[in-house]
């Protein structure tokens, strides 16, 4: 009996592995968004990068693998919406045109419910999100990982084949940079490409006079990128409206399109697209996006 149960489990595992391979084969480019520590605005960056690609007409999937503190749903205004299951397929939530989202938040009965899981359970649900979700054909899969180098980012890195790159988000002060360097080394040890470092909260733009105040210093992310010999993607300033926008579930690329931070996100997207274009089989090789931004 035990032998038969083991055989069934092995067969089910093999079938799920096959589904995962087939699902990821339909995704052209895959990126992990990482940070060495919490509180650096990583999810804000992940959400707005995803929205930025979607606004340009690319088909985008955003996977939130922060099992214990999923915030993607809140920042996209879909908190309280539950994932639908059709047959054996998970149907992602679509908060905007060209954007599909899956988050642990869409499985919780209450936003205040804690997820008290050990590593194997977390890896299992991440694998299910990748293999059993109806992602369809995507130009980009953006994976928002929790801070640090633990179970979730490791599982995502091991489960997703042919990852195009990792984007590390940091703030300029030394305590954040120390952890971001560990994050870069984590990526290198896993032999993933480092797309680059983003320096977030790089100066406060005063809403009254427009002057910039270096609350957390500035330039530290760029210096860390040079020291680690990885690309520097750019600086994102702090703007009070962005905090309000995130709490209201409105990505600032939609809510405050003319902000300095929105312009910088657009520049970072251009840099990522240019990098892909310079690689064999770049994003524009056989995919011409629809310009849908107004």
N, C-alpha and C positions, 0 to 999 in steps of 0.2 A: 504493500500500500504506500509506504513512504517513498519507495523507488518511483512509483507511478506519479505521486504528487511532485517529486523533484523533476521528473521528466516534463510534466505539464508546465511547471514554473520555468524550466529552461526553454521550452517551446514558446511560451508567452513572452519571455525576455527577448528571444531571437526575433519574434514578430515585431515587438516594439522597436528594437534596434533597426529593423528594416524600414519601419514607418518613419523613424527619425531621419534616416539617411535620405529617404525619398522626399520628405518635407524640406530638409535643408538644401537639397539639390535644386529646389525651386527658388532659392534665395541667392541673389547675385552677390551681395556684399553684406558682411556681418561685422559689427563693431561692439566691443564691450566698453561701457563707461564705468570707470573705476575711480576710487579715491582712497588715500591712505588712512584718512580719518573722517569722522562725521562732521556735519555742520559746515561743509565747504560749498554747498550749493550744487552738488553733483546731479541730483534729480532734476533740479531746475534746468541745468544744462542739457540733460538727456531729453527732457520733454520738449524743450525749444529747438534742439537740433532735429528731433524727429518731426516736429511741426514744420520746421523750415524746409526740410526735404519734401514733405507732403505738399506744402504750399507751391512748390516748384513742379508738382505733378508726378513726383516719384511715388511708387507704391511702397509704403513703409509699415513695418511691424515694430512695435515697442513692447518689449518683454520686461516686466518688472520682476526681478528675482530676489528682491529684498523680502524675504519671507516674514521676518519679524516686524519690520517697519515699512510696509509698502505705502509710498506717498504719491505714486504716479497718478492714481485715480483721483485723488484730491486736487492735484494740480491741473488735471484736464477736465474737471467738473463732472466726473462720472462716478463719484463716490456714491455708493448705494445701489448702483446697477450691478446685477449679478450675471455671471457668465451663463450662457445657454448651452445646453448639450443636445445635439441632434444625432441620434444613433449613438455612435461611439466617438463622435467628433466634438471638440470644444469649439464654440463659436466666439471669436474675439469680439470685443466691444469696438464700435467704430465712432469715435467722438468727432471726427472731421473727415472730409473727403480724403481718400488715399491713405488713411491712417487706421491701423488695427492695433488694439491694445489688449494685453493679458496681464493681470496682476492678481496676486494673492488676495488683495483687498476685495476683489469681486467674488470671492468664495466665502468670506466671513459674514456671519449673520448680523454682526454688529461691529462698527468701526473701532470700538474699544476692546474687542475680543483679542486676547493675546494668543500668539501661536507658540506653543511650548513643545518644540520638536527637537530631536537630535539630528545629527548629520545625515544618516541614511534616508530619513523621511524627507528631508529638504531636497536631497539629490533626486529622490523619486518623483517629487512633484515638478521639479524643474524639467526633468526628462519627459514627463507627461505633457507639460506645456509645449515642449518643442516637438514631440512626436505626434501628439493626438489633437493638436489645435489645427483648425482649418485656416492656415496662414495664406494658402494659395501662392501665387507667384509674387515675389517681392523684389524690389530693387535694393532695399535696405532692411536689415533686422538690427535694431538698436537694443542692446541689453543693458538695462540699468541695474548694476550690482550694488549690494550694500557695502559700506565702508570696510576697509581692511583686506586681508588676504586669506579669508577663511573658507568655510564650506561652499557658500553660494558662488562666489567668483571662480573658485577652483572647479566646482561642478560644471558651471557654464563653459569654462575653458576646455574642460575635458570632453564634454558632450557635443559641443558644436564643432563640426569639421570645417577646416579651411577658413578660419577667422582672418578677416582682412586686417584688423588692427584693434588697438586699444587706445582709448583716450583717457588720460589721467587728469582729474580736476583737483586743483589745489588753491589755497589762498596764499598771499605773499609772506605771511609771518613764518619765522623759522620753525616753530613747532609743527606747522602743517607741512612745510617743505621736507622735514625729516621723514615724515610718514609717506610723503609722495615719492621720495627716492626709494623707499622700501617697496612701494607699489611698482615702480619701474623695474626693479630687480626681480620681483615676483613674475612680471610679464616676460622678462628676458629668460628666466629660468624655465618657463613653460614654452619657450621658443615661439612666442607670439610676436608679431610686429607691433612696435610702438608707433602709433599714428602721431602722437604728440601730447604735450602738456598744455592745459588751459589754466591761466591764472585768473581765478574768479575773485570777486570783491576787491578788485584792484582800484581802489580809490572811490570815495563817495562823491557823486556829483550833487552839489547843493541845489535843491529845488527852487531856492529863492534867487541866488545870484549866478548859478551855473558854474561856479568855481569847483575845482576838484580838491578834496581833502584825503590825504593818504592815511586812512584809519588803521590799516594793517600793513603799512609800508607798501612798496610797489617794486616790481622787477624781480622778486624772488623766484617766481615760477620760470621766468626766462633764464635766470642764472642757473637754476637747477637743471633745466633742459640742456644748457651748454655743458655743464659739469657731467651730465649723464650721457651726452652725445646722442640726444634724441631731439626731434623737431619741437619747436615752440609754436603753438597754434594761435596764441593771442591772449589779450587781457580783456576781461569783462568788468566794467565798473559797477558799483552799487548805485541803484536808483530806488528811492522809497516806493515809487509806483510799482516796481517789480514785486516787492513783498506783498502788496495789496493784491496785485494781479494773481499771484500764485495762490494766495488764500481764497480768492474768489473763483478759483478753478478756470482761469483764463490765461493761457500761455501769453507771455508778453509780446511775442511776435504778432499775435492777433490783437491784443488789447492796447498796446502802446508801440505801434509799428515804427514810429519815427524816433524812438528813444535811441540814445547812444549805444546801449547794450544790444538792442535789436540789430543795429548796424554792424556791431562787432560779431554777433552770431552769424549774420549773413556772410561776413568776410571769412569766418572760420569754415562755413559750409563751402564757400568757393575754394578755399585752400584744400579741403578734403577731396572735392571733385577734381581739382587740378592734379592732386597726387594720384588719384585713381586713373585719370586720363593718361598719365605718364607711365602707368603700368600696362602690361599686356592685357588686352581685353577690358579696357577701361569702361567706366559707367556709360559713356556715350557711344560705345562701339556699335551697339545695335539697339539702343533705347533712346528715343527722343522724347523727353518729358513735355507735358503740356504746361505752358505757363498759365497758372490760374490765379496768381497774386493780383490783387487790385490795389 
